[in-house]
Every structure is written in structure tokens, then in C-alpha cells.
Amino acid sequence: MAERHPDHDLIQGEWTEKTLVEKLLEPVEKPPPRPWKVVLAVGFALTLAWLYAIFVTFVKGLGAWGINQPVLWGFDIVHFVWWIGIGHAGTLISAILVLMRQNWRDSLNRVTEAMTLFAVLAAATYPLIHMGRPQHFYWVMPYPTHMALWPQYKSPLSWDVLAIMTYLTISTLFLYLGLIPDLALLRERSTGWRRKLYGWLSLGWTGNAVHWQRYRAVYVLLAGLATPVVISVHSVVSMDFAYGLVPGWHLTVFPPFFAAGAIYSGFAMALTLIIPLRRWYRLEGVITERHLDWMAKVTLASGLGVAYIYLLEIFIAWYAGEPAEWAQQLWRMTGPYAPYYWAMMLINVVLLQTLWFPRFRKNLAWLFVFSLLANVGMWLERFVIVVISLSHDFLPGNFHLYHPTWVDWTLFLGTIGFFLFGLAVFIRLFPPIAVAEMVHLFHKLRRH
Amino acid sequence: MLYGLMAYFDAPEKLLRALKVLRERGYRRLEALTPNPVEGVEEVLGGDGRIPWVAFGLGVLGVGLGLFLQVYTTLDYPHNAGGKPLLGWPAFIPVTFELTILTITVGIFLFLLYINGLPLAAHPAVKAKEYVRVLLDEYGVFVYATDPRFDLEGTKALLRELGAEVEEVRRD
């Protein structure tokens, strides 16, 4: 054999195309491992609780939630931003890393794209249910009405509708496009209702070499389009805040701040999902320590952006000479919510620094614990931005704390349940690693 | 009824050589079936330069749609928001951008299905007993029995000579 490919260790172990495909299709074709059943059951139970909480919201109204003057954006918006942010890693891995020709993405893109899909779906429910009159949700769309009213396109809230819908559409199409060759393979390997399902979904893909050329052209094109969308979506979300005059929101740094936070939280969630998945399905040969190391490095890079802006925010609040801004900063650091603020700083600024050291990045237990902590840290960040800012604006008479109710908590746990349930069903039906792309990578690594 | 011949090659280089030879011998109704994109196929079977141009056209359409939507709705119901100019175009950029991407994405996906002839309910090559191999680790050439140069024994011999394992694909 000639010189080894520099990425030869991205697929470890002795494989042939056949055994590799068998391995990658195991989650779909073999009986599921026990932890899968647990995740499915827990996810399903929480999804039911979620539906009940939505039912309560619709029957009793928003009074069932903890929002009240002046904190009218509570958990609903905290969790909307949290979930949307988590989605970003999937698109980043699948789109930006395609353009950069990073071979390590091939093991990770399918499961993270699925993560994106369910995270964005979970996120999209929050704006819908927090409308006072959810039956009129379609008023956010531009349609000719007898009232002759249109959405106000100078408002970021109107931009947000289109940004999220575009994001949901492009991530779904990207995921589906990537699945088509695998669906054709599954169609030929399965029987019964599965054969019908894969047959329908594969659209009759045959593997025609000319089709493949066009397919790759469109795939790379969509990657190129998804890349600016990832950046734009969370930037637009951040403008929902930055357009407001609330101290702590009215900052031009918000778009890059949110985009960095989104990528950071998304990679954290990807690590939280991939580390157990790899263990339960014995995927160590295709999701190697090098993959996890790369993910940790991206987490570190995006996390450093977040940490930098935390520190910058403090400086700007002081330097701007705006009393309300500075009072808001002191309220965050010393007020009743200070433990939340300092916990956020501890995780996203201090503990993050451990990822500089290979010893920590290679320690899977720490990496897993840190990914969970980073999810919490990013939740705290959104809590700081949304709730703490609103609880302390310009007039002391308006300073009030926020008290979430059991409905708020159930809605949150419910979306986590829906997310886990959706992913569990997804990887039972569709391979969590892109088979065609992995086989292609296998060729590249072994034949050169 | 004979649909055609399916030839299985074990390496992409053999596939490319076989395609070249078949084209030189005048075969036209044939398809290469591969588990992943094979470099060099476009030189033999012809490339397709339409996709970037169609995407560009869809992009222009998307920009137009985005701007039209916002300019029209603003003029239809003029509303003074914070003293900003009525057609303050910088505020229209985010929606224009999102609609551009949305138009290209959906449009190019449908265009891809259209030029690839998908969805396709049935394809004769899929009837081959060993068809799954070309989705896995082998490279197939399907020669239609309707090709003017097709001759069951002659074509079979030619494909074997090129290093293939050959299967007759018939309607069952």
C-alpha cells in the first residue's frame, strides 16, 4: 500500500465495505439495546406531560405561567432561544464542514442533523403557545386579510418568523437529501412495512452515476446556502432583543454573541448525545476519540467567543456611562439572581478552559460531564439575558422577580422528552450515521 | 421478457474503462449504478452544468419576491414606525435574504428530482437479483435490451471481457 491517508485513523478497526455497512445499519436492523428503550419510554412519558401542559395553557390561558409584569418573556423565550441554539451545531457540522472538506464530519452529520430538526421543532412550539391567542398564529404570515393589515417588516419579530421557517425547511431538506441513498440501500435490504416505507421515501433512487454527480452538486450548494442561514437565524433571534430598549438587551454585539453561543451550545448537546450513542451501539470504530477531540476543540473555540463577550458586556455597561445599563450589570452580579449569573460565568468562562488541555479533552467522562454543564450554562445565559434583564429596567417600582410555575417546568421537561423521543424513533428507522458517506470515506482512506 | 444486462465491477476504474469501451462500441442506452459518486464519470457520460445557473435564477427570483413582499405590503398599508423612512431598505435585508435562501433551497431540490426523473416507481435494473451490490461495494453497468447494439451473447461476452460479472435481468 502507498502512503497512508492523513485521516486514515478516522475509521478504526478491520473493515470491508460489507462489514462496515452491517455495522452502521445495526441501530436500524438489529434489536435495540436496553438504554434505547429507556430513552424512548422516558421521552414518551415526558412528551405526554408536555401535551398536558400545553392543554392547561390553552384552557387556563397564560395566567397558568409565571410571566407577569415586568417579566413578560419568561421560560417560553428562554427555552425558545435555548433550543434554536442547540440546532445550530447540526447545520454547522453538516454544512460548514462540507465546504471545508473536513472528513471527520461524515460520522457525525446525520445524528446532528436529526438533532437540529427536533431541536428546531421543539423551539418553534414556544412562540406558538406563548401567543395570547394561538388560534390566530397565522397572522404572523403575510396574507391578504379583510383588515388590510400586513406584518410589520421593520420589526425583527417578523424577520424571525421567516428566519425560523427557512431554517426548518433547509435543515429538513438537507437531512432528507442526505438520507436518500441510505434509504435506497435500506429498501433493498428490508422486508414488509419497512420496505414500503423506505421505498416511498427513497423516491426510487437507483444509484445512477449521473444522478450522483447532480446530487453532489446540489448537496454542496445547499451546504453553501445553509452556512449563512445558520449565522443569520440566531443573529435575527438576537435582534428580537437588541431592538428593544431594555438595559442588557440594547447592544450591537448581540448577533455575533448569539451566533457563538448557539454553536457552543449545539456542540455541547451533540457531545451529550454522541458520547452515550457511541457507547451503546459500540460505534468506537467510526466515532473515534479524534472525532470527539475535534468536537471539543470547536466547543472551546465557540465558547471562548461567548466568554469574551461576557467580559466585554461588563466593560461596555461601565464604559457606556448609561446608569440603567450599569445598574443592570450590578443587579446581575450582586442582586437576588447573582447565583445564576456566577454559575454561568463559572461554567462558560472558567470550566471551559479545561478544554485547552488534551488530558481533559481525551477524558470522556469529563467531556460528557462538561457537555451537560455547558448545556446548563447556556440555559443560564438565556435566563440571565431574558429574565434578569426584564426584572430590572429603568424604574425601581417596576423591579419584580420571576416565579415559574409547574406548567413552565413541565413545558421545558416536555420539550426535552419530545426531543429524546423523536431522536430515539429517528435512529430506529434511519441510520444515525450516513452510510453512503461513510463508505465513500472508507474508499478514500483505504484506496489512496 | 429481457430488460437488459447488469454487469458488476469490483472497482471504479474498471467501471470507467467499461463505460468508455461501451460508448466507443456505440452503446447508448446504458446506465452506470454506483454506491457513491465516482470521479471521472462526467467525462464519459457527460456532465450537467445546469444546476448552478438554475440556482442563480432561483436566487434572483427569491430576491425579487422578498423585496416585492416588503415594498408592496409597506405601500399597501403605510405605517410610520419610529419615524423611519417608509421604504427604509436596510430593514428589508433580513427577510429578503431568508426568502432568497428559501426559494433556492426548495426550488433546487425540486429541480434535482425533476432532472433525475424522481420519484420513480420502478426501474428495470432494480429487478436484478444482485442489485443491492451496487448500493454497497460494487459498480454496476446496466445495458438496456432496447439498445440498438444490444446482442445478448455478444454484449455479455464484451462485459465479461471488461472484467464484469454479468446477470440477465428479466421480468419475473
Interface residues (C-beta under 8 A of the other chain):
Chain A: T16 E17 K18 V21 P142 A148 L149 W150 P151 Q152 Y153 K154 S155 P156 S158 W159 L162 A163 M165 T166 T169 I170 L173 L177 P181 A184 L185 E188 R189 L203 G204 W205 T206 G207 N208 A209 V210 H211 W212 Q213 R214 Y215 R216 A217 V218 L221 L222 L225 P228 V229 S232 V236 M239 A436 E437 V439 H440 H443
Chain B: E31 A32 L33 T34 P35 N36 P37 V38 V41 E42 L45 G46 G47 D48 I51 P52 A55 L69 Q70 T73 T74 D76 Y77 H79 A81 G82 K84 G88 A91 F92 P94 V95 F97 E98 L99 I101 L102 I104 T105 V106 I108 F109 L112 L113 I115 N116 L118 P119 L120 A121 A122 H123 A125 V126 Y131 V132 V134 L135 L136 D137 G140
